[in-house]
């Protein structure tokens, strides 16, 4: 059994790609250090619309991934060979899933009840649905959605700051921890989502909820779901390719 945070970012800002590329090695080092302190075995680096290979950390596996901005919301792609770059809003969810599967990766619906209508698509062959660490109060809705679609649940912190790592994570039943074994476990349903309920993580979530309210981020629990197009809160072209 392994514990893996399947949704983490190596930087706390979007855009300014050149600056970010210089920051990323430090960011991934901080992610893995926090992951180790929290007792995690691995963390996936799922930056917005790009993937960069990183040197392996000594005690925590760094798993390849990317968070693709489709025209209806975000899709996590995790596995041995994620695409190096995607243009925000250029792919449909169907195209993102096909791209993931062509590259032997798992395709996961990211934060399905925040800034997304991806969950409304019934015929797209996703491999799992995410319980997101920023909004665990949506977990009952996510569980119901996963049950309706007969898909497993995975957990990810959606960390943009290292202190957020591990506030939600995935328990993986596997004999070894590799990108390939993670994909196999997800597709076989040998995974489960866990949300940290520590006082520190609860404080972080309250702070982020206040920030998201000010930014106008749409939470479908309280407000109407967004339509198609660039998800609210995401500016087109924020990541330069």
RABELDA-V942372 format. One record per residue. OMEGA is omega in degrees with one decimal (none if undefined). Layout:
omega=OMEGA
omega=OMEGA
//
This chain:
omega=179.2
omega=175.2
omega=-172.6
omega=171.0
omega=-172.7
omega=-178.2
omega=-179.9
omega=-177.7
omega=-177.5
omega=178.7
omega=-177.8
omega=-178.1
omega=175.7
omega=-179.9
omega=-180.0
omega=-171.6
omega=-177.4
omega=177.6
omega=-179.9
omega=179.2
omega=178.1
omega=-178.2
omega=-171.3
omega=179.5
omega=175.3
omega=-179.5
omega=-178.7
omega=176.7
omega=178.0
omega=177.6
omega=-176.5
omega=177.4
omega=178.4
omega=178.6
omega=178.7
omega=180.0
omega=-179.2
omega=174.9
omega=178.5
omega=178.1
omega=-177.7
omega=176.9
omega=178.1
omega=176.2
omega=-173.7
omega=-179.2
omega=-176.7
omega=169.6
omega=169.2
omega=176.3
omega=176.0
omega=175.5
omega=178.5
omega=175.9
omega=-178.3
omega=175.5
omega=-175.6
omega=-171.3
omega=-178.9
omega=179.8
omega=174.4
omega=-172.3
omega=-178.2
omega=176.3
omega=178.3
omega=173.4
omega=-175.4
omega=173.8
omega=177.3
omega=-179.7
omega=177.5
omega=-179.1
omega=-172.4
omega=176.2
omega=175.6
omega=175.0
omega=-176.6
omega=179.7
omega=-172.2
omega=-172.2
omega=178.4
omega=177.6
omega=-178.7
omega=-179.0
omega=173.3
omega=179.2
omega=-178.4
omega=177.1
omega=-175.1
omega=-176.8
omega=168.6
omega=174.7
omega=178.6
omega=-179.1
omega=178.7
omega=178.8
omega=178.6
omega=178.0
omega=178.6
omega=-176.8
omega=176.4
omega=-177.5
omega=175.4
omega=179.5
omega=173.6
omega=178.4
omega=-171.7
omega=173.9
omega=-179.0
omega=178.5
omega=-170.5
omega=-178.7
omega=175.1
omega=176.1
omega=-176.4
omega=167.5
omega=179.8
omega=-176.8
omega=-177.5
omega=-177.6
omega=-173.3
omega=-172.4
omega=179.2
omega=-172.9
omega=173.9
omega=-179.9
omega=-178.2
omega=176.2
omega=-172.7
omega=161.3
omega=-171.3
omega=-175.7
omega=179.5
omega=-174.5
omega=-177.5
omega=179.5
omega=175.8
omega=-174.9
omega=177.7
omega=178.0
omega=178.4
omega=179.3
omega=177.7
omega=178.5
omega=-179.9
omega=177.7
omega=178.7
omega=-177.5
omega=-178.7
omega=179.8
omega=177.1
omega=175.8
omega=171.4
omega=-179.9
omega=176.4
omega=-176.2
omega=-170.9
omega=-176.4
omega=167.7
omega=172.5
omega=-175.1
omega=-177.6
omega=-178.0
omega=-175.8
omega=174.2
omega=179.4
omega=163.9
omega=-177.3
omega=-176.4
omega=171.5
omega=-173.1
omega=175.4
omega=-177.7
omega=179.1
omega=-180.0
omega=-178.2
omega=176.7
omega=175.6
omega=-179.5
omega=-178.6
omega=176.4
omega=179.3
omega=179.7
omega=-178.7
omega=178.5
omega=-177.0
omega=178.2
omega=-178.8
omega=179.6
omega=-179.0
omega=173.3
omega=-177.1
omega=177.2
omega=176.9
omega=176.5
omega=179.1
omega=-179.3
omega=178.2
omega=-180.0
omega=-179.3
omega=176.9
omega=177.1
omega=177.6
omega=-177.8
omega=177.4
omega=179.2
omega=-179.1
omega=177.3
omega=178.0
omega=178.9
omega=-178.8
omega=176.2
omega=179.6
omega=-179.2
omega=-178.3
omega=176.7
omega=-174.7
omega=175.0
omega=-172.5
omega=176.3
omega=-175.3
omega=-169.7
omega=-179.6
omega=178.7
omega=177.1
omega=176.3
omega=179.2
omega=-177.5
omega=-179.2
omega=-178.7
omega=178.5
omega=-177.8
omega=178.4
omega=177.8
omega=178.6
omega=175.5
omega=-179.3
omega=176.5
omega=-179.4
omega=-179.3
omega=none
//
